[in-house]
């Protein structure tokens, strides 16, 4: 799978870690920045990750910051993105099963690298359940299109 990844300065170290995890799992990593822990604004980076997913350049995306909140919000401004903030295993699983999330947000100041690996792996391998959830995901897309 090709996965776009981006972070601000607070998420930079976790981005480097998760990029290696992704490669070790056999995924292609599309790095959208940042390239250091120097202070940077996250909205343009997260939008780039979202655009990569929405355009099909990447199949999924990951955005990282201190809390993950602003990163999730920024990615969700891109039409076609369903970004989910998942700082635990339950929300990671549910974001895929029920919401077909295509961008994962994690708070690097909240989640340690070992747990982030678990969240990422679960998120990547959990399929969308479909069924009644398809109708709800379609309703989300309808709201977005207005």
C-alpha positions as CSV (number, residue, x, y, z in Angstrom):
1,X,0.0,0.0,0.0
2,X,1.2,3.5,-0.7
3,X,0.8,5.7,2.4
4,X,1.3,9.5,2.6
5,X,2.6,10.8,5.9
6,X,3.1,14.2,7.3
7,X,3.8,15.9,10.6
8,X,4.6,19.2,12.3
9,X,7.7,19.6,14.4
10,X,6.0,17.9,17.4
11,X,5.3,14.9,15.4
12,X,8.5,14.7,13.5
13,X,10.2,12.0,15.6
14,X,7.1,9.8,15.5
15,X,6.8,10.4,11.7
16,X,10.4,9.1,11.3
17,X,9.6,6.1,13.5
18,X,6.3,5.2,11.8
19,X,7.8,5.7,8.3
20,X,10.4,2.9,9.2
21,X,7.6,0.8,10.6
22,X,5.6,1.2,7.4
23,X,8.6,0.3,5.3
24,X,9.3,-2.8,7.4
25,X,5.7,-3.9,6.8
26,X,6.3,-3.6,3.0
27,X,4.5,-0.3,2.4
28,X,5.6,2.5,0.1
29,X,5.9,5.8,2.1
30,X,5.2,9.2,0.6
31,X,6.7,11.8,2.9
32,X,4.9,15.2,2.8
33,X,7.1,16.8,5.5
34,X,8.2,18.3,7.8
35,X,11.9,17.4,7.6
36,X,13.0,18.4,11.1
37,X,11.9,19.3,14.6
38,X,12.1,23.1,13.8
39,X,8.8,24.9,14.4
40,X,6.4,24.7,11.4
41,X,2.7,25.2,10.7
42,X,0.9,21.9,10.3
43,X,-2.2,22.8,8.1
44,X,-0.5,22.9,4.7
45,X,1.3,19.6,5.5
46,X,-1.8,17.9,6.6
47,X,-3.7,19.2,3.6
48,X,-1.0,17.8,1.3
49,X,-1.5,14.3,2.9
50,X,-5.2,14.7,2.5
51,X,-4.9,15.7,-1.2
52,X,-2.6,12.7,-1.8
53,X,-5.3,10.4,-0.5
54,X,-8.2,12.1,-2.2
55,X,-6.4,12.1,-5.5
56,X,-5.4,8.5,-5.4
57,X,-1.7,9.3,-5.2
58,X,-1.8,7.4,-1.9
59,X,-4.2,4.8,-0.6
60,X,-4.1,6.0,3.0
61,X,-2.6,8.9,5.0
62,X,-1.1,9.6,8.4
63,X,-0.9,13.0,10.0
64,X,1.0,13.6,13.3
65,X,1.3,16.5,15.7
66,X,1.5,17.2,19.4
67,X,-2.2,16.3,20.1
68,X,-3.2,15.2,16.6
69,X,-6.3,17.4,16.9
70,X,-5.3,20.2,14.5
71,X,-3.8,17.7,12.1
72,X,-7.1,15.8,12.0
73,X,-9.1,18.9,11.5
74,X,-6.8,20.2,8.7
75,X,-6.8,16.9,6.8
76,X,-10.6,16.7,7.1
77,X,-10.9,20.0,5.1
78,X,-9.9,18.1,2.0
79,X,-12.9,16.8,0.1
80,X,-12.9,13.0,0.3
81,X,-10.8,12.7,3.4
82,X,-12.2,10.9,6.5
83,X,-9.4,11.5,9.1
84,X,-9.8,10.0,12.5
85,X,-7.8,10.9,15.6
86,X,-6.8,7.6,17.2
87,X,-4.7,7.7,20.3
88,X,-5.8,4.2,21.4
89,X,-6.6,0.8,19.8
90,X,-10.4,1.0,20.2
91,X,-10.8,4.2,18.2
92,X,-8.3,2.9,15.6
93,X,-10.4,-0.2,15.0
94,X,-13.7,1.6,15.0
95,X,-12.5,4.4,12.7
96,X,-11.9,1.7,10.0
97,X,-14.8,-0.7,10.8
98,X,-17.5,1.9,11.0
99,X,-16.2,5.1,9.3
100,X,-13.8,3.7,6.6
101,X,-11.3,6.3,7.7
102,X,-8.6,6.9,5.1
103,X,-6.3,9.2,7.2
104,X,-5.0,8.4,10.6
105,X,-4.1,11.2,13.1
106,X,-2.1,10.5,16.2
107,X,-0.9,12.8,19.0
108,X,2.9,12.3,19.3
109,X,2.9,14.0,22.7
110,X,0.2,11.5,23.9
111,X,1.1,8.2,22.3
112,X,4.5,6.4,22.7
113,X,6.1,4.9,19.7
114,X,5.3,1.3,20.7
115,X,1.6,2.0,21.1
116,X,1.7,4.1,17.8
117,X,3.0,1.0,16.0
118,X,0.1,-1.1,17.4
119,X,-2.4,1.6,16.5
120,X,-1.0,1.9,13.0
121,X,-0.9,-1.9,12.4
122,X,-4.5,-2.3,13.6
123,X,-5.7,0.6,11.6
124,X,-4.0,-0.6,8.4
125,X,-5.3,-4.2,8.7
126,X,-8.9,-3.5,9.9
127,X,-11.4,-3.7,7.0
128,X,-14.5,-1.5,6.6
129,X,-17.5,-3.5,7.7
130,X,-19.9,-1.9,5.2
131,X,-23.5,-2.8,5.7
132,X,-25.4,-0.1,7.7
133,X,-22.1,1.9,7.9
134,X,-22.0,2.4,4.1
135,X,-25.2,4.4,4.3
136,X,-23.7,6.6,7.0
137,X,-20.4,7.1,5.2
138,X,-22.4,8.1,2.1
139,X,-24.3,10.6,4.2
140,X,-21.0,12.1,5.4
141,X,-20.0,12.5,1.7
142,X,-23.3,14.1,0.9
143,X,-22.8,16.7,3.7
144,X,-19.3,17.3,2.4
145,X,-20.6,17.8,-1.2
146,X,-23.0,20.6,-0.2
